[in-house]
Amino acid sequence: MPESINLFDINEILKLMRGTYPLPREYRSQFEPQQLNVPTETYAVLRDHIYRNAGCKLFFQEALRTLFSGNADDVFLGAAYFEDCIICEENKTASFSIDRERLIPLLKEGIRRNAAELMHRKAFLIGSEENCMERLAKISALYKDKYGFTIMD
C-alpha cells in the first residue's frame, strides 16, 4: 500500500477499488454489509479512503463509470461499490451522496452487456452460493421496493 493515495487521480482510485492496494480482511460487525467475493473490501475502501475526502466525489464517480463500462468482473465490482454507497448513505456514514440518476443507466448497460458472463460468475456470500446475475437481480428487486429504481431491465 502506498503511503498516500491520490484520490484526485482516477487511475489511483481504480487501483484502490480493484484491490491493487491490498487491504487486510477484517471482522465485519452486524451493521456493515456482508462482503462479496470481490478483490477488495469495498466497504473498507469507502469508509477508510473515499469518504474521508468528500472532495474526491467526482473522481470516485468517474471511477465507478469506468467499472460499469468494463468487463463482467468490473461491472460486478462496480455494483458492489454502488450497493455499499447506498448502504452508507442510508446509515448516514457517507460524506457525500453519489449521483444515482447518472450512474444507474450506466450500471444497467454494463449488466446488460455482460449478462452472459455474469450468469457464469459465482458470487459467494456466507452460507450461500449464487451467480452474479442472481445476486444483482435480488439487489435490483430490493432497490425497486425500497427506493423506486432498478439496476436491471
Backbone hydrogen bonds, N-H to C=O, Kabsch-Sander energy under -0.5 kcal/mol:
donor,donor_aa,acceptor,acceptor_aa,energy
7,L,5,I,-1.1
9,D,6,N,-1.3
13,I,9,D,-2.3
14,L,10,I,-2.8
15,K,11,N,-2.0
16,L,12,E,-2.2
17,M,13,I,-3.1
18,R,14,L,-2.5
19,G,15,K,-0.6
19,G,16,L,-0.9
20,T,15,K,-2.4
21,Y,15,K,-0.8
29,S,27,Y,-0.5
32,E,29,S,-1.4
38,V,36,L,-2.1
42,T,40,T,-1.3
45,V,41,E,-2.4
46,L,42,T,-2.2
47,R,43,Y,-2.9
48,D,44,A,-3.2
49,H,45,V,-1.5
50,I,45,V,-1.9
51,Y,46,L,-3.0
52,R,49,H,-0.7
53,N,50,I,-1.4
56,C,53,N,-2.3
57,K,54,A,-1.5
60,F,56,C,-2.9
61,Q,57,K,-2.7
62,E,58,L,-1.8
63,A,59,F,-2.0
64,L,60,F,-2.3
65,R,61,Q,-2.3
66,T,62,E,-2.0
67,L,63,A,-2.3
68,F,64,L,-2.8
69,S,65,R,-1.4
70,G,67,L,-1.6
75,V,71,N,-2.7
76,F,72,A,-2.6
77,L,73,D,-2.4
78,G,74,D,-3.0
79,A,75,V,-2.5
80,A,76,F,-2.0
81,Y,77,L,-2.2
82,F,78,G,-2.6
83,E,79,A,-2.6
84,D,80,A,-2.4
85,C,81,Y,-2.6
86,I,82,F,-2.2
87,I,83,E,-2.2
88,C,84,D,-2.7
89,E,85,C,-2.7
90,E,86,I,-2.5
91,N,87,I,-2.5
92,K,89,E,-0.8
93,T,88,C,-2.7
94,A,88,C,-1.0
100,R,98,I,-1.5
102,R,99,D,-0.8
103,L,99,D,-1.9
104,I,100,R,-3.0
106,L,102,R,-0.6
107,L,103,L,-2.4
108,K,104,I,-2.9
109,E,105,P,-2.2
110,G,106,L,-2.3
111,I,107,L,-2.5
112,R,108,K,-2.8
113,R,109,E,-2.8
114,N,110,G,-1.5
115,A,112,R,-1.1
118,L,114,N,-2.6
119,M,115,A,-1.7
120,H,116,A,-0.7
120,H,117,E,-0.8
121,R,117,E,-0.9
123,A,130,E,-3.4
124,F,122,K,-0.6
125,L,128,S,-1.7
128,S,125,L,-2.3
130,E,123,A,-1.3
132,C,118,L,-0.8
132,C,121,R,-2.8
133,M,118,L,-1.2
135,R,131,N,-2.1
136,L,132,C,-3.0
137,A,133,M,-2.5
138,K,134,E,-2.1
139,I,135,R,-2.3
140,S,136,L,-2.7
141,A,137,A,-2.3
142,L,138,K,-2.1
143,Y,139,I,-2.7
144,K,140,S,-2.3
145,D,141,A,-2.3
146,K,142,L,-2.8
147,Y,143,Y,-3.0
148,G,143,Y,-1.2
148,G,144,K,-0.7
149,F,143,Y,-1.0
